[in-house]
Amino acid sequence: MIGNMRHHLLFTCSLLCALASNAQTTKEGYALLWSNTITVVPDSMTNGTHKLPAFTITVFESDGNEAMDMWRAEYKPMSKELSGSRPVKAIGVMQPAITAMPLTILASSSSDKKLGIGRLTLAFAKNDSMAADEQQAAEKAMYDMAVRYNKAVVQKQITSKEKGLDKATGKQESAQADAAKLDKKSAKLNSDLKKIKSKQGKIQANNAKLSGEIAGLEKKFQMTNDPKDLEKLAKLRSKLTSGEADLAKLMSSEAKLQGNLNKIEGDKPDAAKEEAMRTQTREELEKELEQLRRKQNDIR
């Protein structure tokens, strides 16, 4: 079991975590700035009837299980055997940064849910009952471990944020494409309407010309009563009827196109709003990601 923590460890963690809680945080609840201090606190650990000197580090924005999982993953490859739970015992550990001789390392962890931290305590020993001579080197190794594990926690935050950014970027690009499609459809409809109006103008002008010719020919026929004039009049009236029918079709097409255009123009504000919202979300995530990378870099 872990020995009693020194009082100043609790006080320091409480103070630092209180400061961290005041810092800007993500919606997931973790800080965007590194406002903690890496410390190695002298401690003790009981192994059966033997009490060994130990060191405790804090892994912020984590818990004891995560801290222990990271330690197991790191130390299993460098140990001959890793077993037990309270404490976990690693035997035959080769750690040249501390000593050339194999070590026995005892490990235990705890969580402080209120502060949102995990604590990891290690005892470096020659065997089950005798502490290693290189305690200063062990303390330095613990400091380096605290830096690595806290960076690892932030790396998980970065990885999660990168995935969120990928999704947000996809949604933004989709919103941009939707807005662009509306613009393209709007431009085509306006072009089609312009062509229809041009055709309408030509037909209206031709119909007006035909109406004038018909009126003149009607007056002439009243005076001449010539069958040839009547034949011409019938042809002109047929052309005018056809022209009026073409004009009616164009007016119907114009009304349909205008209705489609009105709908698209009505959809544009919502599409622009969606695009702006997606863009803002992506930019916010990019900013948070950059802050998290700086946060990770500040852990030292």
C-alpha positions as CSV (number, residue, x, y, z in Angstrom):
1,M,0.0,0.0,0.0
2,I,1.1,3.6,-0.6
3,G,2.2,5.5,2.5
4,N,0.7,8.7,3.6
5,M,1.1,11.5,1.0
6,R,2.9,14.5,2.2
7,H,0.6,17.4,3.1
8,H,2.1,19.8,0.6
9,L,1.4,17.5,-2.3
10,L,-2.3,17.8,-1.7
11,F,-2.1,21.5,-1.2
12,T,0.0,22.0,-4.3
13,C,-2.3,19.8,-6.4
14,S,-5.4,21.6,-5.1
15,L,-3.9,25.0,-5.9
16,L,-2.7,24.0,-9.3
17,C,-5.9,22.3,-10.3
18,A,-7.9,25.3,-9.1
19,L,-5.8,27.5,-11.3
20,A,-6.3,25.1,-14.2
21,S,-10.0,25.1,-13.7
22,N,-10.0,28.9,-14.3
23,A,-8.1,28.5,-17.5
24,Q,-9.9,28.2,-20.8
25,T,-11.3,24.7,-21.4
26,T,-12.7,22.6,-24.2
27,K,-16.2,21.3,-24.3
28,E,-14.7,18.0,-23.3
29,G,-13.6,19.7,-20.1
30,Y,-9.8,19.7,-20.4
31,A,-7.7,22.8,-20.3
32,L,-6.2,24.4,-23.4
33,L,-3.3,25.8,-21.5
34,W,-0.6,24.1,-19.3
35,S,-0.8,25.7,-15.9
36,N,0.5,22.9,-13.8
37,T,4.0,22.1,-12.4
38,I,5.8,18.8,-12.7
39,T,7.0,17.7,-9.3
40,V,8.4,14.5,-7.8
41,V,7.3,14.1,-4.2
42,P,9.3,11.8,-1.8
43,D,7.0,9.1,-0.4
44,S,7.1,5.6,0.9
45,M,5.6,2.2,0.1
46,T,5.0,-0.9,2.1
47,N,5.8,-4.3,0.7
48,G,4.7,-6.9,3.2
49,T,6.7,-6.1,6.3
50,H,9.2,-3.9,4.5
51,K,8.9,-0.1,4.1
52,L,10.7,1.3,1.1
53,P,11.4,4.9,0.0
54,A,9.3,5.9,-3.0
55,F,8.4,8.8,-5.2
56,T,5.0,10.1,-6.3
57,I,4.2,12.0,-9.5
58,T,0.9,13.5,-10.7
59,V,-0.6,12.8,-14.1
60,F,-3.1,15.7,-14.6
61,E,-6.4,15.4,-16.4
62,S,-6.2,11.7,-15.8
63,D,-6.8,9.1,-13.1
64,G,-4.8,6.3,-11.4
65,N,-5.9,3.6,-13.8
66,E,-4.7,5.5,-16.8
67,A,-1.4,6.4,-15.1
68,M,-0.9,2.7,-14.1
69,D,-1.8,1.6,-17.7
70,M,0.9,3.8,-19.1
71,W,3.5,2.6,-16.6
72,R,2.6,-1.1,-17.3
73,A,2.9,-0.5,-21.1
74,E,6.3,1.1,-20.7
75,Y,7.8,-1.2,-18.1
76,K,6.6,-4.6,-19.3
77,P,9.1,-4.8,-22.1
78,M,12.0,-3.9,-19.8
79,S,11.0,-6.3,-17.1
80,K,11.6,-10.0,-16.7
81,E,8.3,-10.3,-14.8
82,L,5.4,-7.9,-14.0
83,S,2.7,-9.2,-11.6
84,G,0.5,-8.3,-8.7
85,S,-1.8,-5.4,-8.2
86,R,-1.3,-3.7,-4.8
87,P,1.5,-3.0,-5.4
88,V,2.3,-4.1,-8.9
89,K,5.8,-5.6,-8.9
90,A,8.2,-5.5,-11.8
91,I,11.2,-7.8,-11.4
92,G,14.5,-7.7,-13.3
93,V,13.9,-4.2,-14.7
94,M,16.8,-3.0,-16.8
95,Q,16.9,0.8,-16.6
96,P,20.3,2.1,-17.5
97,A,19.4,5.7,-16.7
98,I,19.3,4.6,-13.1
99,T,21.7,1.7,-12.7
100,A,23.3,-1.1,-14.7
101,M,22.0,-3.7,-12.2
102,P,18.5,-5.2,-12.6
103,L,15.9,-3.5,-10.3
104,T,12.8,-4.5,-8.6
105,I,10.2,-1.7,-8.9
106,L,7.0,-1.6,-6.9
107,A,4.1,0.5,-8.4
108,S,0.8,1.7,-7.1
109,S,-1.6,4.4,-8.2
110,S,-4.6,6.4,-7.0
111,S,-7.1,8.8,-8.3
112,D,-8.5,12.1,-7.1
113,K,-11.8,12.5,-9.0
114,K,-12.4,16.0,-7.6
115,L,-9.1,17.3,-8.8
116,G,-9.2,15.2,-12.0
117,I,-5.7,13.8,-11.5
118,G,-4.0,10.4,-11.2
119,R,-1.0,9.7,-8.9
120,L,1.6,7.1,-9.5
121,T,4.0,6.0,-6.8
122,L,7.1,3.9,-7.5
123,A,9.7,2.4,-5.2
124,F,13.1,1.5,-6.7
125,A,14.7,-1.4,-4.9
126,K,17.4,-4.0,-5.2
127,N,15.0,-6.7,-4.1
128,D,11.7,-6.9,-2.1
129,S,13.2,-5.5,1.1
130,M,16.2,-3.3,0.2
131,A,16.0,0.1,-1.5
132,A,18.3,0.8,-4.5
133,D,21.3,3.0,-3.8
134,E,20.6,5.3,-6.8
135,Q,17.6,7.1,-5.4
136,Q,18.7,10.5,-6.9
137,A,18.8,8.9,-10.3
138,A,15.5,7.3,-9.6
139,E,14.0,10.7,-8.7
140,K,15.3,12.1,-12.0
141,A,13.8,9.2,-13.9
142,M,10.4,9.8,-12.1
143,Y,10.5,13.5,-13.2
144,D,11.1,12.4,-16.8
145,M,8.3,9.9,-16.5
146,A,5.9,12.6,-15.3
147,V,6.8,14.7,-18.3
148,R,6.2,11.8,-20.7
149,Y,3.0,10.7,-19.1
150,N,1.5,14.2,-19.0
151,K,2.5,14.8,-22.6
152,A,0.9,11.4,-23.4
153,V,-2.4,12.6,-21.8
154,V,-2.3,15.7,-23.9
155,Q,-1.5,13.7,-27.0
156,K,-4.7,11.8,-26.5
157,Q,-6.5,15.1,-26.3
158,I,-4.8,16.3,-29.5
159,T,-5.6,13.1,-31.3
160,S,-9.3,13.4,-30.3
161,K,-9.3,17.0,-31.4
162,E,-7.7,16.1,-34.8
163,K,-10.5,13.6,-35.4
164,G,-13.1,16.2,-34.5
165,L,-11.4,18.7,-36.9
166,D,-11.5,16.1,-39.7
167,K,-15.2,15.7,-39.2
168,A,-15.8,19.4,-38.9
169,T,-13.7,20.0,-42.1
170,G,-15.8,17.5,-44.0
171,K,-19.0,19.1,-42.8
172,Q,-17.7,22.5,-43.7
173,E,-16.7,21.4,-47.2
174,S,-20.1,19.8,-47.7
175,A,-21.8,23.0,-46.6
176,Q,-19.6,25.0,-49.0
177,A,-20.5,22.6,-51.8
178,D,-24.2,22.9,-51.1
179,A,-24.0,26.7,-51.1
180,A,-21.9,26.6,-54.4
181,K,-24.6,24.4,-56.0
182,L,-27.3,26.9,-55.1
183,D,-25.2,29.7,-56.6
184,K,-24.6,27.6,-59.8
185,K,-28.3,26.8,-60.1
186,S,-29.2,30.4,-59.5
187,A,-26.8,31.6,-62.1
188,K,-28.2,29.0,-64.7
189,L,-31.8,30.0,-63.9
190,N,-31.0,33.7,-64.3
191,S,-29.3,32.9,-67.6
192,D,-32.3,30.8,-68.8
193,L,-34.7,33.6,-67.7
194,K,-32.6,36.1,-69.6
195,K,-32.8,33.9,-72.8
196,I,-36.6,33.5,-72.4
197,K,-37.1,37.2,-72.0
198,S,-35.1,37.8,-75.1
199,K,-37.2,35.3,-77.0
200,Q,-40.3,36.9,-75.6
201,G,-39.2,40.3,-76.8
202,K,-38.6,39.0,-80.3
203,I,-41.9,37.2,-80.5
204,Q,-43.8,40.2,-79.0
205,A,-42.2,42.5,-81.6
206,N,-43.1,40.0,-84.4
207,N,-46.6,39.7,-83.0
208,A,-47.0,43.4,-82.9
209,K,-45.8,43.6,-86.5
210,L,-48.2,40.9,-87.6
211,S,-51.1,42.7,-85.8
212,G,-50.3,45.9,-87.7
213,E,-50.1,44.0,-91.0
214,I,-53.4,42.3,-90.2
215,A,-55.1,45.5,-89.3
216,G,-54.0,47.1,-92.6
217,L,-54.9,44.1,-94.6
218,E,-58.4,44.0,-93.0
219,K,-59.0,47.6,-94.1
220,K,-57.8,46.8,-97.6
221,F,-60.0,43.8,-97.8
222,Q,-63.0,45.8,-96.8
223,M,-62.4,48.0,-99.8
224,T,-61.3,45.4,-102.3
225,N,-63.0,42.3,-101.1
226,D,-60.3,40.5,-103.0
227,P,-60.0,36.7,-102.3
228,K,-56.2,37.0,-102.5
229,D,-56.2,39.6,-99.7
230,L,-58.4,37.3,-97.7
231,E,-56.0,34.4,-98.2
232,K,-53.1,36.6,-97.1
233,L,-55.1,37.7,-94.1
234,A,-55.8,34.1,-93.1
235,K,-52.0,33.3,-93.3
236,L,-51.1,36.4,-91.2
237,R,-53.8,35.5,-88.6
238,S,-52.4,31.9,-88.4
239,K,-48.9,33.3,-87.9
240,L,-50.2,35.6,-85.1
241,T,-52.0,32.7,-83.4
242,S,-48.9,30.6,-83.6
243,G,-46.8,33.6,-82.2
244,E,-49.3,34.1,-79.4
245,A,-49.1,30.4,-78.5
246,D,-45.3,30.5,-78.5
247,L,-45.5,33.6,-76.3
248,A,-47.8,31.8,-73.9
249,K,-45.5,28.8,-73.7
250,L,-42.6,31.1,-72.9
251,M,-44.5,33.0,-70.2
252,S,-45.4,29.6,-68.6
253,S,-41.7,28.6,-68.7
254,E,-40.7,31.9,-67.3
255,A,-43.2,31.5,-64.4
256,K,-41.8,28.0,-63.7
257,L,-38.2,29.2,-63.8
258,Q,-39.0,32.2,-61.7
259,G,-40.6,29.9,-59.1
260,N,-37.6,27.7,-59.0
261,L,-35.3,30.7,-58.8
262,N,-37.4,32.2,-55.9
263,K,-37.1,28.9,-54.0
264,I,-33.3,28.7,-54.5
265,E,-32.9,32.4,-53.5
266,G,-35.0,31.5,-50.4
267,D,-32.7,28.6,-49.6
268,K,-29.5,30.7,-50.0
269,P,-29.6,32.5,-46.6
270,D,-30.0,29.1,-44.7
271,A,-27.2,27.6,-46.8
272,A,-24.9,30.6,-46.1
273,K,-25.8,30.4,-42.4
274,E,-24.9,26.7,-42.4
275,E,-21.6,27.3,-44.2
276,A,-20.7,30.1,-41.8
277,M,-21.5,28.0,-38.8
278,R,-19.5,25.1,-40.1
279,T,-16.6,27.4,-40.9
280,Q,-16.7,28.9,-37.4
281,T,-16.7,25.4,-35.9
282,R,-13.7,24.3,-38.0
283,E,-11.8,27.5,-37.1
284,E,-12.5,27.1,-33.4
285,L,-11.3,23.5,-33.5
286,E,-8.1,24.6,-35.4
287,K,-7.5,27.2,-32.7
288,E,-8.0,24.6,-29.9
289,L,-5.8,22.1,-31.7
290,E,-3.0,24.7,-31.9
291,Q,-3.4,25.6,-28.3
292,L,-3.3,21.9,-27.3
293,R,0.0,21.5,-29.2
294,R,1.4,24.5,-27.4
295,K,0.1,23.0,-24.1
296,Q,1.9,19.8,-24.8
297,N,5.1,21.6,-25.7
298,D,4.9,23.6,-22.4
299,I,5.1,20.4,-20.4
300,R,8.7,20.1,-19.2
